[in-house]
Amino acid sequence: MNKMGLEEYKGVFVFAQQVDNTLDGVAFELLGKGKDLAKDLNTEVTAVLLGSDVKGLADQLAEYGADKVIVVDDPELKEYRTEPYAHALASVINKYKPEIMLVGATAIGRDLGPTVSARVKTGLTADCTVLEIGDFPINAVAGQEQKHNQLLMTRPAFGGNTIATIACPDNRPQMATVRPGVMQKIAPIAGAKAVVEEYNPGFTPDNRYVEILNIVKAVKNTANIMDAKILVSGGRGVGSKENFKLLEDLAEVLGGTVSCSRAVVENGWLPVDLQVGQTGKTVRPQIYFAIGISGAIQHVAGMEDSDLIVAINKDAEAPIFDVADYGLVGDLNKIVPALTKALKEEIAAAK
């Protein structure tokens, strides 16, 4: 791509993921972030909606901040398949020339994002935790041009032990994937209507169009920890699968949900759906209990935005106490049941 062409690229685009005609929450979160970025660039936010018979979802995207919705509606896009979806999104980018393209780091987005970035010959920063508009290099370097209005993409690197800020100064669009739960959606704008533009690049099935023989939906009864207001989270220090009963009792009294650290999943005590952290889910409940969790940086990355953090750990030096609002040093086997009992009594008295 020649440098002269960069100024042709304008606007912040968001891939609005839908499955079975239901939009994924990450689409709304990215629109919220997209609005901030667009404001700094004095431009607008466009949602890109791919699917079959999905036009009806456009106004919902407008309610969450999309100024415009580009719809590619085709029977070939009914179910997610890499080839037709990559063809559709790459065609939209080549035609409309967005300056920024954001994609959710879902199972679909992690497949689609890199495929499309390679096709349109640009870079992609995966799993970003912060996105902002600024100068690059961040600090001016003698003899090197400092570019303004660049997308600065921040993500954990080297297993979360350092934070890297990455830019894509010489190619467009600047592409990033962001995990669900990291960005904030806006309060919906009631009655908002989208400006809809329909576009179809044409689809010619070839040998890269896989044939879907069968879709099996797993039936899960696990609560979605990303929606919980109160999380009672346990780590390796809980000691055993059976011991999680203590945490379940506390969660039940509070009307909360149990979650866990990576060590718990690796030990087979709880399913991966309940894991908080860099390799799990990013959560921001009103109250987060970290019980028997040491507080590795990878775990903290997934819960540090909780409104109130209460840590219980027998190790007074555990790093979890650095992020906790309240800390109790002691044996969780004694503290948790006592806390559950006291809360039960408080609640009964209040009634």
Number of C-alpha atoms within 10 A of each C-alpha: 11 7 10 7 10 16 10 11 18 20 20 28 30 26 24 27 24 21 14 11 15 10 18 15 15 25 24 30 23 31 32 20 23 29 23 18 22 20 13 13 17 11 15 19 27 29 30 25 26 27 23 17 15 21 19 8 18 24 20 19 26 26 20 22 28 28 20 21 25 24 25 24 19 19 10 18 20 19 17 19 18 18 20 24 24 20 18 26 24 20 19 19 21 13 11 14 20 22 23 23 25 26 26 30 20 17 8 17 18 17 14 24 27 20 20 24 22 12 15 17 13 17 21 23 21 21 23 22 17 15 20 16 18 15 17 21 18 14 8 12 10 7 6 8 10 15 14 13 14 21 25 25 25 20 19 20 12 8 11 16 11 10 13 15 18 17 23 18 21 14 19 26 29 25 27 25 24 26 23 22 20 23 21 14 20 16 11 14 13 11 10 17 16 21 14 17 12 11 15 14 14 13 15 9 11 9 7 10 14 12 8 9 5 6 7 5 6 6 6 8 6 11 13 13 23 18 13 20 18 22 29 23 25 29 24 20 19 23 14 14 13 9 14 20 13 18 24 18 18 25 20 14 13 17 12 20 23 26 32 31 31 24 16 24 18 12 12 12 17 20 15 18 17 22 27 25 20 21 15 19 24 25 25 23 22 14 17 29 26 26 28 26 29 25 21 15 18 19 25 21 21 22 22 20 17 19 13 17 22 18 24 27 24 16 17 14 11 17 15 26 23 12 17 20 12 13 18 17 15 14 16 20 14 10 17 17 15 13 13 20 15 12 15 16 12 11 12 9 8 7 6
